């Protein structure tokens, strides 16, 4: 089936902006439901993107939004919850498990067969964190619908790029603070560029070979968290001292940060880092997966205030 119109859920977020842009560039019409349309003016300006105000937690609303569409891409996810409940809180349940169930029901009722779902690397119903357990249950719900629908699941490692809450946050702190307390510095990641993630999701839409498949999206190199912080420090020209924290102090720090209105870190995030966010031994990547190196992109948006960063940015834009 030729996909001409896509309902993009979670499309006003960081990764969603990249996916919406890719769809628009390929001439595919995109509907991006949002609770506050005025906050997403950049997307509104893109050709072929409609942004109705809607609450996608309502199954009836989802059904109405799906009319006239050929496929659904679900990017909805949260990193934090105010509650701690086993196996996971209601916040995680609603975003990662209940919403996919509603999406599946609405797809079936609307006659839409194609669903692309973004999960997370290490998603596992028995994982160490509420985030990973809820992502695992949601992923299982989606994959169980294969046959009734044509589904594809993607599991990215930590995602970087302009607008991220990863390297950008490290850089912001390193520019201002004289020291950077760091727990779980040994945790490992394979950061993946948001544009590569967007391409993989959009490429899969018309690829029947991807039906029923789960793909891991990882970058070409593995880093420890300490190495990533040190790299952000280098890019910003910061003289901040990185102070390693023991596990106990790391959880105390995360607990205090969790109390903030918009927490940067929570104890559940640390529990997720107990499992390295790297490709698994038997993991699959999409055909023609050629991820972009972190070093090719990060200087273009992290180090713009340094001479080296500006030069690297010019080189990147010039394709050098």
Backbone torsions as a table, in degrees:
resi	resn	phi	psi	omega
1	UNK	NA	135.3	179.0
2	UNK	-84.1	115.7	-178.0
3	UNK	-80.7	119.3	-178.6
4	UNK	-116.8	-19.8	-178.0
5	UNK	-144.6	128.7	-173.5
6	UNK	-124.5	136.7	170.2
7	UNK	-93.1	115.9	-175.6
8	UNK	-107.0	107.0	-179.0
9	UNK	-92.8	129.8	-173.1
10	UNK	81.7	19.2	-173.9
11	UNK	-76.6	-11.7	-179.7
12	UNK	-91.0	0.5	179.0
13	UNK	-86.8	-170.7	-176.3
14	UNK	-57.7	-60.7	-179.3
15	UNK	-67.9	-36.6	-179.0
16	UNK	-57.9	-36.3	178.4
17	UNK	-62.0	-42.4	177.7
18	UNK	-64.5	-43.9	-178.9
19	UNK	-65.1	-44.4	178.8
20	UNK	-60.1	-42.0	178.7
21	UNK	-63.2	-42.1	179.6
22	UNK	-63.9	-43.4	178.8
23	UNK	-62.1	-44.4	179.7
24	UNK	-61.4	-43.3	-179.7
25	UNK	-62.4	-28.2	-179.4
26	UNK	-92.0	7.3	176.9
27	UNK	77.8	18.1	178.4
28	UNK	-94.4	129.1	177.8
29	UNK	-70.2	142.8	-175.3
30	UNK	-132.3	133.3	171.1
31	UNK	-110.4	122.5	-178.8
32	UNK	-119.4	96.2	177.3
33	UNK	-64.8	142.3	179.9
34	UNK	-147.1	150.7	177.9
35	UNK	-80.5	-29.5	-177.8
36	UNK	-133.5	94.9	-174.3
37	UNK	-61.9	-33.1	-175.9
38	UNK	-68.5	-16.2	-178.8
39	UNK	-85.5	-4.1	-174.5
40	UNK	-124.9	44.3	-175.3
41	UNK	-63.6	-32.0	-179.1
42	UNK	-61.1	-40.7	179.5
43	UNK	-72.6	-36.9	-178.2
44	UNK	-57.8	-30.6	-178.1
45	UNK	-75.4	-15.0	-178.7
46	UNK	-74.8	139.2	179.4
47	UNK	-65.8	139.7	175.3
48	UNK	79.1	11.3	-179.4
49	UNK	-111.4	122.5	176.6
50	UNK	-109.0	135.5	-176.2
51	UNK	-127.4	78.5	178.3
52	UNK	-74.7	148.0	174.1
53	UNK	-80.4	124.0	-176.3
54	UNK	-160.5	154.3	176.0
55	UNK	-103.8	103.7	-174.2
56	UNK	-75.5	-3.3	176.3
57	UNK	-73.7	-12.9	178.9
58	UNK	-91.5	119.9	-177.0
59	UNK	-61.6	-37.3	178.2
60	UNK	-62.9	-42.4	178.0
61	UNK	-62.9	-41.7	177.7
62	UNK	-58.4	-44.7	179.2
63	UNK	-60.5	-41.7	179.3
64	UNK	-65.8	-39.2	179.5
65	UNK	-66.3	-31.2	-175.1
66	UNK	-76.1	-16.4	-178.3
67	UNK	-58.0	129.6	177.5
68	UNK	84.1	2.5	179.9
69	UNK	-101.0	157.1	-179.0
70	UNK	-102.2	-20.3	-176.0
71	UNK	-157.4	161.8	176.3
72	UNK	-127.4	134.6	171.2
73	UNK	-116.1	124.4	-179.8
74	UNK	-109.1	115.9	178.7
75	UNK	-113.1	3.3	-171.9
76	UNK	-63.5	130.1	177.3
77	UNK	-164.1	153.7	175.9
78	UNK	-129.0	154.2	-179.9
79	UNK	-105.0	-19.4	-173.9
80	UNK	-133.0	153.2	172.8
81	UNK	-139.7	148.4	179.5
82	UNK	-79.9	-14.6	-177.8
83	UNK	-108.2	158.8	172.6
84	UNK	-124.4	107.6	-176.4
85	UNK	-137.7	140.0	176.3
86	UNK	-94.6	136.8	1.9
87	UNK	-78.0	-19.3	175.3
88	UNK	-165.0	160.1	-174.7
89	UNK	-73.9	169.8	178.7
90	UNK	-63.6	-35.0	177.9
91	UNK	-58.5	-49.5	178.6
92	UNK	-65.1	-39.9	-179.8
93	UNK	-61.6	-45.0	-177.6
94	UNK	-65.4	-42.6	-175.9
95	UNK	-77.5	-39.9	-170.1
96	UNK	-102.6	-18.8	-176.7
97	UNK	-120.4	-54.5	-176.7
98	UNK	-67.4	-40.0	179.2
99	UNK	-63.2	-47.5	175.0
100	UNK	-55.5	-37.7	176.6
101	UNK	-61.4	-42.7	178.9
102	UNK	-66.0	-38.5	178.8
103	UNK	-63.3	-44.7	179.4
104	UNK	-61.4	-45.5	-179.9
105	UNK	-62.6	-42.0	-179.6
106	UNK	-68.7	-37.0	176.7
107	UNK	-61.0	-46.8	-179.4
108	UNK	-63.4	-42.0	-179.8
109	UNK	-68.4	-29.1	-176.6
110	UNK	-93.9	-7.1	179.7
111	UNK	80.4	17.7	177.4
112	UNK	-91.5	124.2	-178.2
113	UNK	-95.0	-28.9	-170.5
114	UNK	-92.0	121.6	178.8
115	UNK	-134.6	124.9	174.0
116	UNK	-111.6	127.1	-172.2
117	UNK	-124.1	130.4	176.7
118	UNK	-98.2	118.7	177.7
119	UNK	-103.5	-137.2	179.3
120	UNK	-153.2	147.0	175.0
121	UNK	-58.8	136.8	-178.7
122	UNK	75.3	9.2	174.2
123	UNK	-55.7	128.8	-172.8
124	UNK	-162.5	123.6	178.3
125	UNK	-55.8	-19.5	179.1
126	UNK	-111.1	19.5	-177.9
127	UNK	-67.3	172.2	-174.6
128	UNK	-78.6	-12.4	-175.7
129	UNK	-127.3	160.0	176.2
130	UNK	-61.6	-39.7	179.6
131	UNK	-58.5	-52.0	-176.6
132	UNK	-69.4	-36.0	179.0
133	UNK	-66.5	-43.7	-179.3
134	UNK	-69.3	-37.8	175.9
135	UNK	-62.9	-39.1	178.9
136	UNK	-64.2	-43.1	179.0
137	UNK	-66.8	-39.8	178.6
138	UNK	-65.0	-40.8	177.4
139	UNK	-61.5	-42.9	179.9
140	UNK	-63.0	-38.9	177.8
141	UNK	-61.0	-43.3	-178.9
142	UNK	-67.2	-47.5	-178.0
143	UNK	-64.5	-29.9	178.7
144	UNK	-67.2	-18.0	-179.3
145	UNK	-86.5	-5.5	178.9
146	UNK	-59.5	133.1	-173.9
147	UNK	112.6	-56.7	172.2
148	UNK	-70.6	-36.2	176.2
149	UNK	-127.7	170.4	173.6
150	UNK	-105.2	102.6	-171.9
151	UNK	-114.5	148.7	173.2
152	UNK	-136.8	135.7	-178.7
153	UNK	-115.8	135.6	176.7
154	UNK	-117.7	138.2	-178.8
155	UNK	-123.8	90.9	180.0
156	UNK	-83.2	152.1	166.1
157	UNK	-75.9	-167.7	179.6
158	UNK	-60.2	137.6	-173.1
159	UNK	-106.2	133.2	178.9
160	UNK	-119.4	163.3	178.7
161	UNK	148.5	171.2	179.9
162	UNK	-54.6	123.0	-179.1
163	UNK	95.6	3.3	-177.7
164	UNK	-72.2	167.9	175.7
165	UNK	-113.5	33.3	-174.4
166	UNK	-119.6	-92.2	177.9
167	UNK	-61.5	-35.1	-179.5
168	UNK	-60.8	-40.7	178.8
169	UNK	-69.2	-41.3	176.7
170	UNK	-56.9	-47.6	-176.6
171	UNK	-62.2	-41.8	-178.1
172	UNK	-61.3	-41.1	179.6
173	UNK	-70.7	-43.9	-176.9
174	UNK	-64.2	-29.4	179.4
175	UNK	-70.3	-28.5	-171.4
176	UNK	-107.8	-32.4	-172.1
177	UNK	-94.3	146.6	177.4
178	UNK	-76.3	-19.1	177.1
179	UNK	-145.0	159.1	-175.9
180	UNK	-129.7	99.9	177.7
181	UNK	-69.4	128.3	-174.7
182	UNK	-131.9	117.1	172.6
183	UNK	-100.3	156.6	177.7
184	UNK	56.7	37.8	-179.7
185	UNK	-62.2	-18.1	-179.6
186	UNK	-84.6	-10.1	-179.7
187	UNK	-59.6	142.0	-174.0
188	UNK	-112.0	145.4	-179.0
189	UNK	-139.4	156.2	169.1
190	UNK	-121.4	79.2	-174.1
191	UNK	-58.0	140.7	-177.5
192	UNK	-125.3	139.5	-176.7
193	UNK	-72.6	136.6	-178.4
194	UNK	-57.9	-36.1	-179.9
195	UNK	-67.1	-35.8	176.4
196	UNK	-67.6	-38.9	176.6
197	UNK	-62.0	-45.6	-179.7
198	UNK	-60.9	-43.9	179.2
199	UNK	-61.3	-42.4	-179.0
200	UNK	-61.9	-44.8	-180.0
201	UNK	-63.3	-46.9	-177.1
202	UNK	-69.1	-39.6	178.4
203	UNK	-60.5	-31.7	-175.6
204	UNK	-73.8	-19.2	-172.0
205	UNK	-53.4	-45.5	-177.6
206	UNK	-102.6	14.0	-177.7
207	UNK	-100.0	100.6	-177.7
208	UNK	-64.8	-23.3	178.8
209	UNK	-67.8	-16.8	-179.3
210	UNK	-88.8	-5.8	-178.7
211	UNK	-63.3	130.2	178.7
212	UNK	78.5	4.4	-176.3
213	UNK	-97.1	153.9	172.6
214	UNK	-120.2	122.4	-176.5
215	UNK	-115.2	137.4	173.2
216	UNK	-92.8	130.6	179.3
217	UNK	-111.0	107.5	-177.8
218	UNK	-133.6	155.1	177.4
219	UNK	-78.2	177.4	-174.8
220	UNK	-78.5	-8.8	-174.6
221	UNK	-140.3	147.2	177.6
222	UNK	-99.4	136.4	179.0
223	UNK	-130.5	151.1	166.3
224	UNK	-81.5	161.3	177.1
225	UNK	-60.5	-38.4	178.4
226	UNK	-61.2	-41.5	179.0
227	UNK	-63.8	-37.1	179.1
228	UNK	-68.7	-40.1	177.2
229	UNK	-65.8	-42.3	178.5
230	UNK	-62.3	-38.1	179.1
231	UNK	-66.1	-42.6	177.1
232	UNK	-62.7	-37.5	177.7
233	UNK	-63.7	-42.1	178.7
234	UNK	-63.1	-44.1	-177.6
235	UNK	-64.4	-34.6	-177.6
236	UNK	-88.9	-8.2	-177.0
237	UNK	69.7	25.2	-176.8
238	UNK	-76.7	147.3	174.0
239	UNK	-105.2	13.1	-178.8
240	UNK	-61.7	143.9	177.3
241	UNK	-91.3	127.3	176.6
242	UNK	-84.8	121.5	-176.4
243	UNK	-108.0	108.9	179.0
244	UNK	-65.4	138.3	178.9
245	UNK	-110.9	144.0	172.0
246	UNK	-68.9	168.4	-178.5
247	UNK	-60.2	-41.9	179.8
248	UNK	-62.0	-47.2	178.8
249	UNK	-66.8	-33.7	178.4
250	UNK	-63.3	-41.8	178.9
251	UNK	-69.5	-34.6	176.0
252	UNK	-63.9	-46.5	178.3
253	UNK	-59.1	-46.7	-178.9
254	UNK	-63.5	-37.5	178.6
255	UNK	-63.9	-39.9	178.4
256	UNK	-68.8	-41.0	179.8
257	UNK	-67.2	-30.4	179.9
258	UNK	-63.7	-23.6	-178.4
259	UNK	-78.4	-12.5	-178.2
260	UNK	-69.2	155.4	179.1
261	UNK	-56.5	-41.8	176.2
262	UNK	-123.5	82.6	-171.7
263	UNK	-63.9	137.4	175.0
264	UNK	-83.4	-26.2	-174.2
265	UNK	-151.0	149.7	176.7
266	UNK	-140.0	162.0	176.0
267	UNK	-57.9	-32.9	179.5
268	UNK	-65.9	-34.2	175.2
269	UNK	-60.4	-40.9	178.9
270	UNK	-66.0	-37.5	178.0
271	UNK	-63.6	-36.1	176.6
272	UNK	-62.0	-34.9	-177.5
273	UNK	-76.1	-1.5	174.2
274	UNK	-67.1	-20.3	177.2
275	UNK	-112.1	124.3	-178.7
276	UNK	-61.1	133.6	-179.4
277	UNK	-88.4	68.6	-178.3
278	UNK	-131.3	164.9	-177.8
279	UNK	-59.8	139.3	177.7
280	UNK	-82.9	162.4	-176.6
281	UNK	-58.3	-40.6	-177.4
282	UNK	-103.9	13.6	-176.2
283	UNK	-69.8	148.2	178.4
284	UNK	-103.9	145.3	168.8
285	UNK	-115.1	157.3	178.2
286	UNK	-61.3	153.8	175.1
287	UNK	-60.3	140.1	-179.3
288	UNK	66.3	23.7	177.2
289	UNK	-71.3	114.9	179.5
290	UNK	-130.9	80.5	-174.5
291	UNK	-67.4	148.8	-179.0
292	UNK	-86.6	140.1	-179.6
293	UNK	-68.5	143.7	177.4
294	UNK	-55.3	-41.5	-176.3
295	UNK	-67.2	-17.8	179.0
296	UNK	-81.8	-18.0	-173.4
297	UNK	-115.5	-44.4	-172.2
298	UNK	-52.7	-42.7	-179.9
299	UNK	-61.0	-24.8	-176.8
300	UNK	-71.8	-15.5	179.0
301	UNK	-134.6	-12.1	179.0
302	UNK	-95.4	-41.3	-168.5
303	UNK	-105.2	29.4	-175.0
304	UNK	-66.1	-18.6	-177.6
305	UNK	-95.2	8.7	177.3
306	UNK	-118.6	151.8	179.3
307	UNK	-56.3	-44.0	-179.9
308	UNK	-65.5	-39.0	-179.6
309	UNK	-63.8	-41.2	179.1
310	UNK	-64.9	-41.0	178.5
311	UNK	-64.5	-45.1	178.6
312	UNK	-62.5	-37.5	178.8
313	UNK	-63.3	-44.9	178.7
314	UNK	-61.8	-41.4	179.8
315	UNK	-63.7	-42.0	-179.8
316	UNK	-61.9	-46.6	-178.5
317	UNK	-66.9	-26.7	179.2
318	UNK	-86.8	-2.5	178.8
319	UNK	76.3	26.0	-179.0
320	UNK	-101.9	NA	NA
